């Protein structure tokens, strides 16, 4: 993988010291962080809702660029945002936190409007980019129209191609407002690389969709990782990617992979439950 690609990557930390979807990091986190840095990846994606957090990086010697996602209390958004922000600044050098995203963006926007989001932006340090993490396309289209949201984190993977539906006028707004569209859930919490050995309970009826995907890769002699990354990094609208890793071995595979140029033709209709882990039964 070229350095220009590595520069676009934020390593997700949701599975550091914790289960996340079907994955849990298998390595000592300190060793893993050292290997991530050694490979030239300097950006981490953290949240105040993850087990691994800013306090775990306080004594780390590397000069990480931190993307911090803050899960706000929608009943008291400004108060909770201010509290979490102050905690973050106490635990990290402010120069390390270069962007802050509202983690529960959909929940926030269903209870509030863009003007309320702007109030949180105004509490953010001036040298920090402000953004939002979303699942739902209507909220993405709503946020595109704002001029103060600079980072939009949104799912994109082999089966979730909703970003392809962004029309030209919305793409124009992305460009003129200098927004960064960042993909997440590129492995669908590990399910896409899982070879259907473990399935969430209510996805069993959709197992054939995954089986056809695995068979297509086998027929074309393409590694699942190669195909998954190719789908995202070859996407014209996506500028950055947040991705999780299971181990140092997984990390090595990521940086050595060739991006596949062939594109898998997904079925005409993908069930919403398949691409939305919020709807999976645990």
N, C-alpha and C positions, 0 to 999 in steps of 0.2 A: 504494500500500500504506500502510495507516495506521501511525502511530507505535507503536501498541500491538502491531502485528505485527512491526515492526522491532526492538522490544525483546526479542522472542523468538528472534532470529536470532544464531547464532554463525557467523562465516565460517570455513569449513574451509580449511586451508592446505596440504593434501596435494599439490596441484598447483602450488604456488608454486615456481618454479625447477625444476620436475620434472614428468614425465608421471605421471598418475594415472588408471588406466582408459583411457578414450578422450580424456581432456582434459589439456591443459597450459596454464597461464596464459600469455596472449599479451602482457601488459603488463609494464612495469617495475614491480617489486614495490613500490618506494618510492612511486611515483605512485599505484598501486592502493590502497595503504594510506591515502594521503591522501584519495582519493575515497570510500573506505569510511567513514572517519571523518566526512567532510563531509556524508554522507547520514544521519548519526545512528546508524550501527551501531558499537558500541563493544566488541563481544565477538569474540574469536578462539579457534579450536580448534586447538591445536598438539600435536605428539607428538615424543618423542625419536627416533622412527623416520623422521620427515620430513626432507627436505633443508633446508627452511626451518625455523628453530628459534628458540629464545629468544635466542641470540647475535645474531641478525639484528634483534631488537627492542631490544637493549640501549640503543642511542642514539636510539631513536625518541622523539619528544617527546610523543606522545599517551599518555594514561592508560588504556591498554587493560585490559579485564577478560579475563584469560587462563584458558581451560579447558585444562589440560595433561594429555595422555594419556601415561602412562608404560608402556612395554612392558617387562615384567619377565622376568628369567631364571627360568623355573619350577623350575630345579634349585636356585637360590639366590635365592628371591623377596625375602626381607627385605634381604639384602645389596645386591642390584641396585636395589631400590626406594629404599633409603637413599642409595645413590650418586647415582642420577638426581635424587632430591629435593634433595640438597645442591648438585648442579650447577645445578639450576633456581634455587635461592634465591641462589646466587652471581651469577647472570646477570640476575635480575629483582628488583625491589622486591617483597617478600612481599605487599604490599597488592594487587599486580596479579594474582597467582595466587589466584583465588577458589574454584577447584575442581580436584581432581585425580582422574582416572579411570584405572583399570587398562585399558590399551589392548588387550591380548590376554586379555580376560576369559574367553572360552570355553576357550582353551588352559589357563589357570590353573585354572579350575574343574573341568576333566576330570582334572587331576593332583592337585588339592588340594580342600579343602572350605571351607565358609563360615567356620569358625574360623580357617583360615589367612588368609583374606581380611581377617578382623578384625584380625589381627596387623599387616597393612599399614596398615589404618585407624589403628591406635594409633601408628604412626610419623608420621602426617600432622599438620601444624600445626593447632591447635584452631580457628583462624579460617577454615579451608579445608574446603569441602564435599568429601565423598569419594564416588566413584562407580565405575562399571564400564561398559565398552563391550562389547556382545555381538552375536552373530549368531543364536545358537540359542535357540529359545523355551524349552526345558526349563531352561536356565540363567537365563533371565529370571524364570521362575516361582519358581525356587529363591531368587534374590536378593531378590525382592519380600518374602519372609518375614523378611529381616534388618532390624534397626532402624537400623543404622549406615550403610548404603548409601543415599545421598540422591539420587544422579543415576544414571539408567539410560539409556544411549544404545543405540538399537536401530533397525534398518532399517525404513523405512516409505516406500512409494511406490505408484504406480498398480498394480503387479503384486504387491507384497508387502504383504498386508493381514493378516498374522498377529496384529497387535495387536488387531484386531477380535475375535479369539478369546479374549481375556482375560476370564475369567468374573467374575461379580459379587463373589465372595469375594476374588479377587486385586485387583480394583479397590478394594475396601474397604481392603485392606492398603496399597495405594498411597496412599490418602487419609489413613489414620490415622498412617502413618509419615512423612507429608509428603515423599514421594518425587517427584522430577521425572522424567517420562518425556520423553526427548529423541529426536526422529527424526533419523536420518542416512540416507545413501544414497538421498536423495529423488529424485535423477536417475539412480540406478543407475550411478554412475561415468560419466555422460554418455550412456549408451546410450538412455535414454528420450527425450532431446531430439535424438537423432542422425539421425533420419529414415532409418534403416537403411542409411546410406552406408558404414559400417564395422561389421563384426560380429566378435566373438570367434569363433574357428574352430569351437568345438563348440556354438555357438548357431544356426548356419545353419539347422538343421532346425526351429527354433522361430521362424523369421523371420515366418511368417504371423501369429503372435500380435502382433508389433509392427506389421505392416502393417494389421491390423484396427484397432488403436489409433490409428494415424495417420489412417486413413480416417474413423473416428468423429469425430475432432476437425475434420477438413476439412468433413464433412457438417454439423456443428453450428457451423461458423465459430468455433472456439475455438483459440486459440494453445496450442501444446504446453506452454509454460512456465506459462500460466494454469491449464491443466488439472492439471499436475503439482503446482503449489503449492496449488491448491484441495483436492486429495485430502488433503494433509498438514495444512494450517492449519485445515481444517474438521473435523478429527478431534477428537472430544471428549476422548480420553485423552491427546493430545499437548500438552505445555505449551511445549516449546522445539524448535528445529530447527537442526541444523548443515547448512550447504549450501556447496558449492564454487561458485566463479565462474571464468569463463575470461578475462574482460577487463573493463575499465571500462564498455564498452558493454553487456555482459551484466549488470553490476551495475545500470546505469540501467534496463534492462528489468525486473529483479527488483523494484525499488522502485516502478515505475510500473504494474505489472500489477494487473489486477482479479482477485480470487480467484473462480474458476469455481465455481458452485453445482451444476451438473450432475455426475452421477457415472457414470463409465464402468463398464459391467458386464463384469467380467473373466471369462474361461472358468472353468468349474467346477474344472478342475485346471491349476495352473501348475507346470511342472517345477521341482524344487528348484534345478537347475543355472542356471536363468534368473535367479533372484533372489539367488544366492549367488556373488559374484565370486571367492571363494576357489576355486571349481570351474571357472572359465574357463581355457581354455588360452591362454597368452600368445603 
